Amino acid sequence: MVEYKKIGEDVLIDRLARISRPELVEIGNHVGIDMGVYISVAAKIGDYIHIGPHVCIIGGCNAELIMEDFTGISAGSKLVVLGDDFTRGMTNPLVPTKYRNLIGGKIIMRRFSLVGVNSVVLPNIEMGEGSVLGANSLLLEDAEPWTIYAGSPAKPIKKRDSEKILKAAIDMGY
């Protein structure tokens, strides 16, 4: 039996998902984690979360992903929470840390933020409340609240209207 740090109600984790350190993972209520998902980091996953199929969230036990309520990661996306700085040091997770230069350690997805299909988020990123990363995009810097980003590297392209979303959350008790 898998032992999570915390697990809520109405949680569906596909049998083909792999969470390598479940003792470092807290999962809220109404969460779906689809087939082919791989998570190797500590994680705090809020309520009403969906992680689509074949999502890869890497960085090891010293890295942390925070997904606040009503966030999501779409199919095929990659989140590199902790990784190697390719400009200094060796680059391989099997090389002793003293010979590597690691960057990152945390990715934060604030409420209502979303990562689109086949997108990549690099280390030390905070996605502001309601921000969206469009499909096939690469996020290299923090995303401003209620802003849609797209491209590689991702740039702001449009603002989101927060009114209806926030009202719905209030109606749901959030």
N, C-alpha and C positions, 0 to 999 in steps of 0.2 A: 504494500500500500504506500502510495506517495504521500509524504508529509510536507505540506506547505506551511510557511510561517503563519499565514492566515488565509482562509478561503471562505467566501460568502455564499449566499444562496443564488440559485439559478445560474450556475456556472457550468458551461460546457467546454471541455478541453478535449479535442479530437484525440483518439488513441494514437494517431500518427504524428502528433505534436511532440516535441522534445524540449523539456525544461530541465536543463542539466543541474541546476542547484535549487530545487523547490523549497528548501529550507530558508532561502533568502528572498522568497517571493510572497508578497501579500496581494490577494485578489479580492476585490469587492463583490458586489451583487450585480447580477445580470451581465455576465461576461461571456463572450464567445472567443475561443482561441482555435482557429481552424487547422486543418491538416497541413503537415509540412512546416509548421512554425518551429523555429529553433530559437531558444532564449538561453544565453549563457551568463547573464548578469543578474544582480540583485534587482528586484522590481517592486514598485508599489503601483498596482493597477486598480484604479477606482471603480465606480459604478457605471453601468451602461457603456461598456467598452467592447469594441470588436477588433480583433487582430486577424486579418485575412490570411488566406492560404499562402504558404511558401514565403512567409516573412522571416527574416533573419535579424536577430538582435544580439550583437556580439560585443565582447569586451572583457569577459571573465568576472571573477568574484569580487574584484575591487572596483567594479563599475556599477552604476545604478541608473535605471530608467524609471522616471516618474510619469505616469499617465493619469492625469486628473480625470474627473467624471466627464462622460460624454465625449471621449476622444476615440480616435481610431487610426489604424494603420492598414492600408489597403494591400491587396495581393502583390506579392513579389518584391515588396520594399525591403530595404536594408537600413538598419540603424547601427552605426559603429560608435558605441558608447565610449570605448577606450581603445586606442590603437597606437601604432608606431609613428613617430615623426620620421619620415623617410629622408630628411635632410641631415639628421644626426643620429648616429648609433646604428646598431644592427636591427634588422626587421624580421622577426620571426618569434612567435609565441613560445617556442621551445628553447630559445636562447635565454640564458640567465638575465634577469632584469637589469643588473648592473651594467650590462653591455648594450642596453637599449635605451631609447629616449621615448617614454610613453607620453601621450597627450590625451586629454579628456578626462573622463571619469563620470560624467553625468549628462544625460539628456532629459529635459523637462518638457512635457507636453501639457500646457495649461488647459483648463476646461474648454471644451468644444473645438479643440484643434484637431486637424486631420492631416494624414500623410497619404498622398495619392498613389495610385498603382505604379509599381516599378520605380519608385523614387528612392533616393539615398539621403540620409541625414548623418552628418559627420559629428565628431565629438564636441562636447561643451556647447551644445545648442539649447536655447530655450525658445520654444514656440509659444508666443503670446496667446492669451485667451482668444479663441475663435479664429486663429490663423489657419490657413490651408496651404499645403504644398501640393501643387498640381502634379499630374501624372508625368512620369519620366523626367523628374527634376532632381537637382542636386542642391541641398541646403548647406551652405558654408558658414552662415552667420545667423544670429538670432532673428526670429520672425516677429514683426510687430503685431499687436493685437488686431483682430478683425481685418486682416489683410491677406489677400490671396497672392501667392508667389508661384512662379513658373520659370522653367528654363534651367540651363546648366552652364554657369551657376544660376541659381534661382534669383529672380528679381521681383519686386512688388509690381503687380499688374492691375489690381483692382481692390476695392474695399468691400467687405461684407456688411450686410445690414444685420445688426445684432438684436434688434427689438423683438422679433417673433421668437427667436431662439431662446433668449433670456426669459421671456414670458412663459414659454413652454416649460422651462426648467423650474420656474417658480411654481407653476401649476402642479408639477410633479413633486414638489416639496424640497427642491434643491436651491 
